[in-house]
Amino acid sequence: MAEVLEFKLPDLGEGLTGAEIVRWLVEVGEVVAVDQPVVEVETAKAMVDVPCPYGGVVTARFGEEGAEVPVGAPLITVAVDGPADDDGRPAGEQRSAADGSRADGSRAEDSRAQVPRSEGSGNVLVGYGTSEAPARRRRVRPGQSAPSAPATPAASTANGRAAAGGRAPAALRARTAGAVDEPVPVISPLVRRLARQNGLDLREMAGSGPEGLILRADVEYALRAAGTQTGRDRTPTTEPHPRVPQAPAQAPAQAHAPAAGAPAAPEATRIPLKGIRGVMADKLSRSRTEIPDATCWVDADATELMRARDAMRRFAEERPQNPVTGGPKISVLALLARICTAALARFPELNSSVDMAAREVVRHPAVHLGFAAQTERGLVVPVVRDAHTRNAESLTAEFARLTEAARTGTLTPAELTGGTFTLNNYGVFGVDGSTPIINHPEAAMLGVGRIVPKPWVHEGELAVRQVVQLSLTFDHRVCDGGTAGGFLRYVADCVEQPAVLLRTL
């Protein structure tokens, strides 16, 4: 006897709320093994293969390649060998492949509770497994009772969207008797906030997502149908009714009517904040909201640093087999990273974060150095673990590996999180200076501009030197300007005279 189990997009960690289907790895009717990857998805952080915790025959797939799937939405259904239910009937005859309902309309218990734990591993990502898959229960808001017979989910096609002509023509539906206490089928907090801000009652909406899930597109469709504007330009005249969507008072038509013969004004282009761009927007907004940052900067003569880098490269080329001087060419970024780790050892206040709940400054014992990398998918910040234990050669190799992984989209979540200090070399874009935004929850970021020839007073005479601007943005809660200035001055001294580093080696 077989039972059809539904595998949903798991929580991918780090606050990710969804992913985009890049490529299906299995077909309907194909036999899959436990922990076999079934779909390749792209999150806001990396490309990952999602393994299925069940073994059996794939009976359905939900979502086409290129579609965005929220966490908790179904990915596939798998027919597995399992025991019969308590009433003796085969489990496969009582369940629907898509909604898990019994034939008589009553709700079957969670499939993972019906099948022994050995049926699935509970893996979330390849290489990031769990021993068992925890049972999931539908959440019920306070003051509400769990429904005994929830409404039948909306009919869906193979990709989980509404079947009857795409999205339903009427986004609002009358509430049926006995459905008042049903949990609202919404996963995204952004959808709830958008509906709340515009006075929409999500209980009166029919979702077009899998199993009737209400998506942001459904809310926006309802707002357009009601003539309600979304965004900050909406100015409600009265408090909207908590149950019935309200449309704001309409201005007189002639107030916005174009003059006779005038061309129609072009409509604004709306670009969704999703993927990496959406995550960066949330993180940078949080940084600006929570961190009282300040910036200080200084110009430094990097001529000697560039000479030291060139000397290291010459030695490596002339003595490739020498275990001391041979090896990969040392990069300027690696030398700056080595300088940063030495400076953080002298000024540990900047290698910290703030815990406002406990009202404590947390100083980190290790330096996990993040560095900004621009890719076709957007700006990412890979992290070099334990950078304080690495020399310039090891840092060069690790920077090269992480940069290549960032460009190919193969960075793991572990390689994109856990940083304690960030080095941002925006000089590669041909700019001299900037005021970086701190990578929350870190406490500081060092920005490095381009290194260009400029007139400079050297040993009492005017000369052309290689000059770079260094800027430090820091969290004023962890230290004062004296500490930040001391850190930046030490970095500038090491740039101008790399021999200063010999005292700390």
Secondary structure, DSSP 8 states (H G I E B T S, - for coil): -EEEEEEE----STT--EEEEEEE---TT-EE-TTEEEEEEE-SS-EEEEEES--EEEEEE-S-TT-EEETTSEEEEEEEE----TTSS-HHHH--TTT-B-TTS-B---HHHHS-GGG-----BTTB--SS---------TT----SS------B-TTSSB-SSSS-S-SB----TT-TT-------HHHHHHHHHTT--GGGB---SGGG---HHHHHHHHHHHT---STT---SS---SSS--------HHHH---TT-------------HHHHHHHHHHHHHHHH--EEEEEEEEE-HHHHHHHHHHHHHHHH-TT-TTT-SS---HHHHHHHHHHHHHHH-GGGSEEEETTTTEEEE-SS--EEE-EEETTEEE--EETTGGG--HHHHHHHHHHHHHHHHHT---GGGGS--SEEEEEGGGGT-S-------TT-SEEEEE---EEEEEEETTEEEEEEEEEEEEEEETTT--HHHHHHHHHHHHHHHH-GGGGGGT-
